[in-house]
Amino acid sequence: MPKYCYQHPQTVAIEKCTRCQRNLCEQCQVLIKQNVFCPECARLPLPEMRVQKHRHPELAALLSLVFPGLGQVYNGQIGKGLAFFLMFWLVIPWLYSVYDAYETASRINQRAVLTVLVTDRPGGWFLLMGFLAIGGMVMFGAYRFLLIDIHKDPRIQAAKKNLRTLSEAAEKFAQDQGHYPDAASDLYYSDTPYMDEIFCGITVSGYTYQCQFERGGYTIDALPRNSRQPELKIMTGGILELMDDRTDGEKLEKGDGTDQGGQS
């Protein structure tokens, strides 16, 4: 439905006043620094008025997709960008920030919204770099927190416990026999069994345990059900590792991380 000029009701409007948002026909629009005003607003003082620079909606959307709120900062809406950033862990606000950044950039280009590029503000580049630096640290910290929280999962804790049980049995075997077991069966079927429950080669509480024993040491992997990649492993000396390239920092009291095998 066409919109009509506020001063000429019979004439179709082609622009809006940047300040008051009234519809304007070609005759009524006044252009100041590439911004369109009605005759009344054009007579008002405009000390803060700057050239309304073109925005790239696709770039604004991409920035918010990569870094929530950054597209809004690019559009000059710093407060809105900060609000979206504070909700970055929620999927729906994050996706909406992408849409909002694109839509706002398009409206800016249509002169329906008046903003100033953040880099055109006093100290704008420092503000932008600060937003990225602080935001990056917060997101990294949240990622690490969530990663640590994942490793507190009861199933992972149970897998750790089972790995320690296997490792303790292997270490005790090495102390008694002077070498590590040649196979997992040595822990179960020796004259004095070192374990009452079988773990190797079976699935327990969602994890399958793959055991590799030799006289010089051992490696035991815990694989999530239906996965070929281990999530945890324990090695000679009781060194427990998480497979996100972080050492769990836990070691059996009896193990010192050295190879006990071959010490007869």
C-alpha positions, 0 to 999 in steps of 0.5 A: 500500500503506497504512503503519501506525503504528510504535506501533500496527501495526494502525492506518493511519498518516496522518502522519510524524514531522518529525524521525525520519520514523516513521509516525504514527497520529492518536493518536500525532502531536504538533503543535508549531508546525505540525510533526508529531512522534512522542511521543519526538521531541516531548520533545527540545529544539527550539531551532531549530524554526520554523513549517513554511510552505507552499510553492507547487510551481508557483512553485518549478518556475518559479523553477528553470526561469527561474534554475537552482537558485532553486527549491531556494533558495526551498524552503530548500535553499541548498546544493542550489540552488548545486549546480544553478546550477553545472551551469546550462549542462547541459540535463538537470541544469537540467530535473531541477532544475525537477522536483526543486523541484516535488517537494521543495515538494510533500513539504515541504507533506506534512511529509516534508521539513523546511526553513526558507524562505530569507527566514526565515533570519538575513540571508536576504533578503541571501543571496537577493539575493546569489545572484541578483546573483552568479548573474546575472553568472556567467550573463551572462559565460557567455553572452558567452563562448559568444557570442564562441566562436561567432564563432570558428567557422571558417565565420564566420572564412572569411566575414570573410576573404571580406568583407575581400577584397571590401572591399579590392578596392573600396577599391583601386578607389576609390583608383585611379578616384576613386570606388567601383565602380558594380557588382560586375562593375567589380571583375572585368572592368575593364582591371586586375581587382581580384579573381580570384574571384567572390563576389557573388551566389553561395554560398561555404563556407555563406554567400551574399554580397549586394553593393550598390555605388554611386559613394558607397560599398558594403555587402556582406552575408554570409547563412548558407545558406537564410537571409534575414537577414545574419549579417555585413556590411562597409561603406564604409571596411572597417567589419566588423559582426556582426549581434548589434548588436556592432561587430567592431572590425576595420577595413581598414588602408586604410579610415578609415571615411570616405566616399571616394566622390566624391573625384575 
